[in-house]
Amino acid sequence: MKLFCGWEKAIELLEIFQLADKKDEIAKNLPYGDQRRLEIARALAAQPKLLLLDEPAAGMNPQETQELMKMIQWIKKEFNLTILLIEHDMNLVMNVCERIYVLEYGSIIAQGTPNEIKNNPRVIEAYLGEEVESC
């Protein structure tokens, strides 16, 4: 994908994120999902190598979260970016992340692939409150 400078780049990003028809709207007046897409488009305008997303699914309904998940997967591929995602929606995390770090009270308690994390006894105990039997 070729991005242009200045105004052309802004319009291209608005088109990519299906916001071009709202280019004259004030951002705070946009629906919540549109605001999130606009925030991501603004971040991408700087052509970063690393995109930080801090709880992008907060306040979204399941359909919006599904759309966000597809968008994050597409962005990663299309823009060739590393994405650092901080999120509590485990379905989103498990479906977009290649590597996961789990924190409990600020300390890393587990790290690994989504499959390793969902089967990690320490993660299960910390987040599901279930005692895990030792082998």
Disulfide bonds with the S-S distance in Angstrom:
none
